[in-house]
Amino acid sequence: MSAAVPLRLRSSVVLVITSVIGLLMLAWPLLLDVDPNAERVDPPFLFLLLLPVILGVVLAELSEGGMDARVLAVLGVLSAVNAVLRLLSAGTAGLELVFFLLILGGRVFGPGFGFVLGCTSLFASALMTAGVGPWLPFQMLVAAWVGMGAGLLPRRVRGRREIALLTVYGVVSAYAYGLLMNLQGWPFIAGIQVPGQDSSELSYVPGAAVLDNLHHFLVYTLLTSTGGWDTGRAITNALAIVLLGPAVLVTLRRAARKARIDPAAVPR
């Protein structure tokens, strides 16, 4: 049997480069060199427009690495189920079931498959929930990291220890997803300090030191996201993995065997 989506050297390099570029795009408020007296701050829109193109290149590269009809069938089913789960939960108070199946899918089928599943799941669910917007490429990328990270967890852990490991990962990834998604939109939601006016502890301050803006961002995230949406997402992930994880893992591994996909294959 072969891996669901083999990560060869070239594919791995493309993935790493894409992840670095995506992280830089997410962190633009902390990295952009802005005149402190500027009355308007624009994000690097040119680079933001490149993100969907970059994701397309990565998906094409991963597909070229050996994503056959059996893998595409499994990917299509899991993406559709994830889209429906997100539609049903709708993210109310952070109750998002999409990440539960994404984590288990990445765990069983590997990091390459997890990355692709994160992209396709968020894209399909955005179409179903009318959630298409400039934030979508970032949601796809960060969800792809969640799925890929699940595939990179230690393989030899099984049984109750595996459920415990996935539960901890589900909680950590829930907060990480919220943190990263807040970062790219923080200046527009919390406000940008205008020269000559007082700013709150949440505002983005153009030209301020990175640590100062980072402090403002962390306070903003703590007050607006961590205690609500992110905690709700973390609890949902943990409960779903503990209650449904064992049965879903057995089902996914049985599907992998029938499709002749090796769930324990090591990326080459």
Secondary structure, DSSP 8 states (H G I E B T S, - for coil): -B-SS---HHHHHHHHHHHHHHHHHHTHHHH----TT-S-----HHHHHHHHHHHHHHHHHHHHTT--HHHHHHHHHHHHHHHHHHHHHTTGGG---HHHHHHHHHHHH-HHHHHHHHHHHHHHHHHHHT--STTHHHHHHHHHHHHHHHHTS-SS--THHHHHHHHHHHHHHHHHHHHHHHHHHHHHHH-B--TTS---TTSB-TT--HHHHHHHHHHHHIIIIIIIIIHHHHHHHHHHHHHHHHHHHHHHHHHHHHTTB-TT----
